[in-house]
Amino acid sequence: MGSTSCGTACAWQRVAMATRTVFLVCYFGIIFPEVRTVFEKPSKDPLEKEFISTTDAETSMARFGHLYRANYVYEMRELEYASVLQIGSLKNHYLFRHKSHPRRSRRSAIHITKRLSDDERVSWAEQQYEKKRTKRAMVRDSAENLFNDPMWNQQWYLQDTRMTPSLPKLDLHVIPVWQKGITGKGVVITVLDDGLEWNHTDIYANYDPQASYDFNDNDHDPFPRYDPTNENKHGTRCAGEIAMQANNRKCGVGVAYNSKVGGIRMLDGIVTDAIEASSIGFNPDHVDIYSASWGPNDDGKTVEGPGRLAQKAFEYGITEGRNGKGSIFVWASGNGGRQGDNCDCDGYTDSIYTISISSASQQGLSPWYAEKCSSTLATAYSSGDYTDQRITSADLHNECTETHTGTSASAPLAAGIFALALEANPDLTWRDMQHLVVWTSEYDPLAGNPGWKKNGAGLMVNSRFGFGLLNANALVDLADPKKWKGVPEKRECIVKDKSFEPRLLRANEEVIIEIPTKACEGQENSIASLEHVQLEATIEYSRRGDLHVTLVSPSGTSTVLLAERERDKSPNGFKNWDFMSVHTWGENPAGTWVLRITDVSRRIQNEGRIVNWKLILHGTATQPEHMKQPRVYTSYNAVQNDRRGVEKMTDFVEDHTTQENLSERPKLAEDASSSSDQAEDKIPSEAMLHLLRSAFSRQMAQKRLPKKTGSEKLNIPYEHFYQALEKLNKASQLRDSEESLYSDYVDLFYNAKPYKHRDDRLLQALVDIINEGN
């Protein structure tokens, strides 16, 4: 590339629109008599008359050099050059673009350069060439030295810890936000938990007593009760994730390390509805964000939500908190996965007022403890298998920890990210924040997990992860007051059938209820763009845990509102329970909804009835401004690697067809061997073509050799290998089918590679066979 002719300005850019060669021409040292000879003008021009009559060459250039240059530039533009530009503030230095020399020509234009240099009016001329420059972004080498806190380098979820950009990016993209000077200043977060060790060296500087209270002992000091087992460490750990001080040589760094943090001690004793309400509603005009990593028992058999007082506290918070903009409530989705629990039975995470946060492991997988539900809005990182790293934070007794786990650790990370957004735009409402989360969360880093679907508004969503992994930089960028227009006023439309009669339900049967609606069209509460959907229902049943409830929207989006829970043997059913979903966010609710309630347990003694129901639609009369263009999903790895110059690859697996059968895709590579032009139409890059020819061909896999294209070696960047593998991995039928070439590939290489993570092993195997071929 070093010999390629330039196409724009001084530095060549491949994205420019210009199509001609560029030359830099300088005019210093030109003598007057030569100028006079070339640019003599009719005597009627008074300026030219004065110019000609001057006898002192130095004075002439000082007084009339602008006229000389103007005439010369005019002549150049009229003859064979275009787009004449001055070089910054350099006097007498101009950039010319020759009309006849193609931008992409690899030969230099020596003859043009010589002609310019030989011109008696030109002191110096040279052709411009591309210069390789790299952005000095905070990648691993610089990020690891960004702070002097001893555990900073263990905070893998906040910095890019990859040794090579070809590996999957894990962090929450927080560093670019810090680079903009946004660190949580002026934002107050309180942690509702078992207390806060506020004199901890890594917390004290950011401690806010006005955001703190002890409702267990009814005093203003939230300091935790010490015991031999350190049982009350939870709140301090959660607070540390948010607001650990930076560069103080202690523990690690908080996501919003310049925010203010308080603690509400309310879990170390008897918890009542009054205590919960007091905690949720504490000082709402001072506290911006409430972070809660608790809820009803995650035992797989409990159904419980906020009491009457706590519910009123939520409602007061979103209407009156933050001076009317609404308090931000962040809730951990629950850790009952191993018990088969479902967070749709947790009324705190199932509330329209909370931002429910799930977890993903270091491997980008759903952890063993995570719960599935339709109310989860997004995901942050946390612990996973025993080999995975965990979360770093402050700990009791002025200690540090690297073992914080569960969705308890994910919610504070999210709260910290939201604090960054509020610093960038303090006017965000509670609904603005939810929209920002929905619109900027990333599906791609978690795409290898089952359960992804595209809803009727084009948004990818999953009951394990909500709308995906939080991307702090994207969220803060969109929240910029110069970009963010705010969302329209919230409306609520209630749909019910007054003539509905209770319906009987037995084992192995299904009750189907069709719900036609115009979404309150023609009324003041009409809705055209959905946010939350609630099904309020009373269901009597002999074994509650055997029920399965599904709601299908008019756009065809199928949402599981309740999954079976084997441990839930209760005969109490559900009494006016609100099943809530965010999976139809952005859809138009007008049309026919279909409610399906089933029991597939084969327990023939089970029976009950659907007593009543109503559908509550929450949304707006018009589409929010940011949703008027479709959401575009890009490879998370490619987006983050872009600052290193990694070329983006086009998906050949479309987002809305993750179930597409790609078992015949490798045949494209075989076809391509006879027609490269045809292959280009079917496969978007040579890297992908080469990948399919080698790694995903049974014959090639057995030989462990790729097919070469003649004698030419393919120097393909490693980034392409991972992205191509990633796209194929997303296709579930390709991955799971017995006939899959992907399965053959895994069988051959996976077990033989001593790498920690599965994706790393697959990547390394792919790199190996490419290298063998080259």
Secondary structure as GFF3:
##gff-version 3
##sequence-region A 1 774
A	DSSP	beta_strand	20	26	.	.	.	ID=ss1
A	DSSP	alpha_helix	32	38	.	.	.	ID=ss2
A	DSSP	alpha_helix	46	53	.	.	.	ID=ss3
A	DSSP	alpha_helix	57	78	.	.	.	ID=ss4
A	DSSP	beta_strand	81	86	.	.	.	ID=ss5
A	DSSP	beta_strand	93	102	.	.	.	ID=ss6
A	DSSP	alpha_helix	110	118	.	.	.	ID=ss7
A	DSSP	beta_strand	124	127	.	.	.	ID=ss8
A	DSSP	alpha_helix	140	143	.	.	.	ID=ss9
A	DSSP	three_ten_helix	152	154	.	.	.	ID=ss10
A	DSSP	alpha_helix	175	179	.	.	.	ID=ss11
A	DSSP	beta_strand	188	193	.	.	.	ID=ss12
A	DSSP	three_ten_helix	204	206	.	.	.	ID=ss13
A	DSSP	three_ten_helix	209	211	.	.	.	ID=ss14
A	DSSP	beta_strand	213	214	.	.	.	ID=ss15
A	DSSP	three_ten_helix	231	233	.	.	.	ID=ss16
A	DSSP	alpha_helix	234	243	.	.	.	ID=ss17
A	DSSP	beta_strand	260	265	.	.	.	ID=ss18
A	DSSP	alpha_helix	273	280	.	.	.	ID=ss19
A	DSSP	beta_strand	289	292	.	.	.	ID=ss20
A	DSSP	alpha_helix	308	320	.	.	.	ID=ss21
A	DSSP	three_ten_helix	321	324	.	.	.	ID=ss22
A	DSSP	beta_strand	328	332	.	.	.	ID=ss23
A	DSSP	three_ten_helix	337	339	.	.	.	ID=ss24
A	DSSP	three_ten_helix	343	345	.	.	.	ID=ss25
A	DSSP	beta_strand	354	360	.	.	.	ID=ss26
A	DSSP	beta_strand	378	381	.	.	.	ID=ss27
A	DSSP	beta_strand	391	395	.	.	.	ID=ss28
A	DSSP	beta_strand	399	404	.	.	.	ID=ss29
A	DSSP	alpha_helix	407	424	.	.	.	ID=ss30
A	DSSP	alpha_helix	430	440	.	.	.	ID=ss31
A	DSSP	three_ten_helix	444	446	.	.	.	ID=ss32
A	DSSP	beta_strand	453	454	.	.	.	ID=ss33
A	DSSP	beta_strand	460	461	.	.	.	ID=ss34
A	DSSP	alpha_helix	472	479	.	.	.	ID=ss35
A	DSSP	beta_strand	491	495	.	.	.	ID=ss36
A	DSSP	beta_strand	503	506	.	.	.	ID=ss37
A	DSSP	beta_strand	510	517	.	.	.	ID=ss38
A	DSSP	beta_strand	529	541	.	.	.	ID=ss39
A	DSSP	three_ten_helix	544	546	.	.	.	ID=ss40
A	DSSP	beta_strand	547	552	.	.	.	ID=ss41
A	DSSP	beta_strand	558	562	.	.	.	ID=ss42
A	DSSP	beta_strand	574	581	.	.	.	ID=ss43
A	DSSP	beta_strand	591	599	.	.	.	ID=ss44
A	DSSP	beta_strand	607	620	.	.	.	ID=ss45
A	DSSP	three_ten_helix	625	627	.	.	.	ID=ss46
A	DSSP	alpha_helix	636	641	.	.	.	ID=ss47
A	DSSP	three_ten_helix	642	644	.	.	.	ID=ss48
A	DSSP	three_ten_helix	655	657	.	.	.	ID=ss49
A	DSSP	alpha_helix	666	672	.	.	.	ID=ss50
A	DSSP	alpha_helix	676	682	.	.	.	ID=ss51
A	DSSP	alpha_helix	686	694	.	.	.	ID=ss52
A	DSSP	alpha_helix	698	703	.	.	.	ID=ss53
A	DSSP	alpha_helix	718	730	.	.	.	ID=ss54
A	DSSP	alpha_helix	732	736	.	.	.	ID=ss55
A	DSSP	alpha_helix	741	749	.	.	.	ID=ss56
A	DSSP	alpha_helix	758	773	.	.	.	ID=ss57
###
